[in-house]
């Protein structure tokens, strides 16, 4: 359910048909978990949005204004998921971006997903997707508006017993799930795939890399993943999700996963 939508700071849910976000996916978005008026990972979301604006050549909105709008949209909700969408705004037909863009800013608040205690405790089943992610270092790491690869991957299954799908690139390197980052434990060492060729640098991923000693971001081949001692997914909305099964292979929920779930709770989630 949508609680409230603001477009450029005003209540409403309409944007121009000529907006470049609609026409070309020319923009960025952040999906932020709020607990009342607080968002524990807000600084990390701002850092990623600033980096996205820098790389795409978009004016960065005032973070104080964004936070005020996010709080206004989610006002009255004990918990919410707030999506901030930033597009390059209206422009002439054609790919050439306007010289002085006037970005469109959309802030929408949604009810959070229901807490899934079984998934947090016992873990989820994950399948390997046939869809492969294309390599584009200029966009790698950004949460840009072009999500068709994820849409196609998510359309591959309709089994409610499958909690997520794993995505690789064309070279067989593991990248992420459709809507979460992936972590694995090898020989007691925590590792996550690099996202310098494709994929999204998630804010939950950034939090884990910052707090877990000696965690590594490195290339991981699919074959290596089968030898992992622990697997889990990280998401700013869903938290730390243990993976109990990947395409029939079983994994235990180990001490690293449990420790990071405890850290997640300490953040307030």
Secondary structure, DSSP 8 states (H G I E B T S, - for coil): -EEEEEETTEE-----TTBHHHHH--EEEEEEEEETTB-TTHHHHHHHHHHHHHHHT-----HHHHHHHHHHHTTT-SEEEEEEEEE--B--SSSS--TT---EEEEEEE------HHHHHH-EEEEEEEEEE---TTTTB--BS--HHHHHHHTT---TTEEEEEEEETTSBEEEESSSEEEEEETTEEEEE--SSSSB--HHHHHHHHHSTT-EEE--BHHHHTT-SEEEEEETTTEEEEEEEETTEE----HHHHHHHHHHHHTT-
